[in-house]
Amino acid sequence: MNSVVEDYQLTDSYDVGFTAYAPLHTFKGWTHQGVEAQMGIDFDAKTISYARASAKTSFFDTGFDDRNKAMADYMQIREYPESSIELTEVKRFNRLDDTRYQINALAVLEFMGQRRQLPVDFRIIRDGQGFSIDLDYKWSFKAYGLK
């Protein structure tokens, strides 16, 4: 049985959400534009040859004008208009059933001009034409001056 690396790109019908946890509050947001993502994956061999995504931070939305302004001010969107994440190492690639996979990896996050390597967890659900990804990672805002 030959396995094949399939190349995937984000389509126009994406939905990207985020949740940020801070000591005093949690806020959620999303973007429906300004995101690019590519992945080379072989589901049979359970390998990923590359995975990267970037987002134009000016399109991030919390649903509240005052929070959007505070987020844009804090993230210095004019100076750092894009954030990105790129896979550097797959630690574990588990097939859970016919359509679901769990992947533990390391990736480099570039945010506000700083690059940090961090652990990431992927949950992938495949359908007949592609897949959806739930990506979780944690990092501290302390590195960006938030106390």
C-alpha positions in Angstrom: 0.0 0.0 0.0 1.5 3.3 -1.1 0.7 6.3 1.0 0.5 9.8 -0.5 1.1 13.2 0.8 -1.9 15.3 0.0 -1.5 19.1 -0.2 -4.4 21.1 1.3 -5.1 24.9 1.2 -7.7 26.9 3.1 -10.8 27.5 1.0 -13.0 30.6 1.0 -15.5 28.9 3.3 -13.4 28.9 6.4 -14.3 30.0 9.9 -11.5 30.8 12.3 -12.3 31.5 15.9 -10.1 32.2 18.9 -10.4 32.4 22.7 -8.0 34.3 24.9 -7.9 33.8 28.6 -6.6 36.6 30.9 -6.5 36.7 34.7 -9.6 38.9 35.0 -11.6 37.9 31.9 -11.9 35.7 28.8 -12.7 37.0 25.4 -13.6 35.2 22.2 -13.3 36.4 18.6 -13.1 35.3 15.0 -12.1 36.2 11.5 -13.7 35.4 8.2 -11.1 37.0 6.0 -7.3 37.6 5.8 -6.3 34.0 6.7 -4.0 31.7 4.6 -3.2 28.1 5.5 -1.4 25.2 3.8 -0.7 21.7 4.9 1.0 18.6 3.4 -0.4 15.5 5.2 -0.4 11.8 4.6 -3.2 10.3 6.7 -2.2 6.7 5.9 1.5 7.1 7.0 0.4 9.5 9.7 2.9 12.2 8.7 2.8 16.0 8.1 5.5 17.4 5.8 4.5 21.0 6.4 1.7 23.1 8.0 1.6 26.8 8.3 -1.1 29.5 8.7 -1.1 33.3 8.8 -3.7 35.8 9.7 -4.1 39.5 9.1 -4.7 40.7 12.6 -6.8 43.8 11.5 -9.6 41.4 10.6 -9.9 39.9 14.1 -13.3 40.7 15.6 -14.7 40.2 19.1 -18.2 41.5 18.4 -17.6 44.5 20.6 -16.2 47.8 19.2 -14.5 48.7 22.5 -12.8 45.3 22.8 -11.8 45.4 19.2 -10.1 48.8 19.8 -8.4 47.6 22.9 -7.2 44.4 21.1 -5.9 46.5 18.2 -4.1 48.9 20.5 -2.6 46.2 22.6 -1.6 44.0 19.6 -0.2 47.1 17.8 -1.9 46.0 14.6 -0.4 48.9 12.6 3.1 47.8 13.5 2.4 44.0 13.4 -0.4 43.5 10.8 0.1 39.7 10.6 0.5 36.7 12.9 1.6 33.3 11.8 2.2 29.7 13.1 4.3 27.1 11.5 4.7 23.4 12.4 8.3 22.4 13.3 7.9 18.9 14.7 5.2 16.2 15.0 5.4 14.4 18.3 2.5 12.1 18.0 -0.1 11.4 15.3 -3.0 9.2 16.4 -5.9 8.0 14.3 -9.0 7.9 16.6 -11.4 6.4 14.1 -12.3 6.6 10.4 -12.6 10.4 10.4 -10.8 11.8 13.5 -7.2 12.3 14.3 -5.3 13.7 17.3 -1.8 15.3 16.6 0.6 16.7 19.2 3.4 18.8 17.8 5.7 21.8 18.2 5.2 25.0 16.2 6.6 28.5 16.0 4.2 31.3 16.7 5.1 34.7 15.4 3.0 37.3 17.2 3.8 41.0 17.6 7.2 40.6 16.1 8.3 37.9 18.5 8.8 34.2 17.6 8.1 31.5 20.2 8.2 27.8 19.9 5.3 26.1 21.7 3.4 22.8 22.0 0.2 22.6 19.8 -2.6 20.1 19.7 -4.5 19.4 16.5 -7.8 17.6 16.2 -8.7 16.9 12.6 -12.0 15.7 11.3 -12.0 14.5 7.7 -15.0 14.5 5.4 -15.1 13.4 1.7 -13.6 16.6 0.3 -11.3 17.9 3.0 -11.0 18.3 6.7 -11.5 20.7 9.6 -8.9 21.5 12.2 -9.2 22.5 15.8 -5.8 23.8 17.0 -5.0 24.6 20.6 -1.9 26.2 22.0 -1.1 28.3 25.0 1.4 31.0 25.5 1.9 33.8 28.0 1.1 37.5 27.2 3.9 38.4 29.7 6.4 38.2 26.9 4.5 41.0 25.2 4.4 43.4 28.2 1.0 42.5 29.7 1.3 42.3 33.4 
